[in-house]
Amino acid sequence: MDVHKELDTRGLNCPLPILKAKKALAEMESGQLLKVIATDPGSTRDFQAFARQTGNELMEQSTLADEFIHVLKRR
């Protein structure tokens, strides 16, 4: 997967990872991928809801140790 931008939101709780992702996506072009690394366990469902509400596609979600990885495709 060719990620265009990576966002580190470790240590931040809801809604900050979503707000930072929204800002980053606004600066990207359609079709580009944003990878968000979070430590908030609630971020998994937050990013699912965010993708549904904004029309950005949630390409992948995974958990690695205590980190949650989300990959979004800019609409």
HELIX and SHEET records of a PDB file:
HELIX    1   1 LEU A   16  ALA A   26  1                                  11    
HELIX    2   2 SER A   43  THR A   54  1                                  12    
SHEET    1   A 4 LYS A   5  THR A   9  0                                        
SHEET    2   A 4 LEU A  33  ALA A  38  1                                        
SHEET    3   A 4 GLU A  67  LYS A  73 -1                                        
SHEET    4   A 4 GLU A  57  LEU A  64 -1                                        
END                                                                             
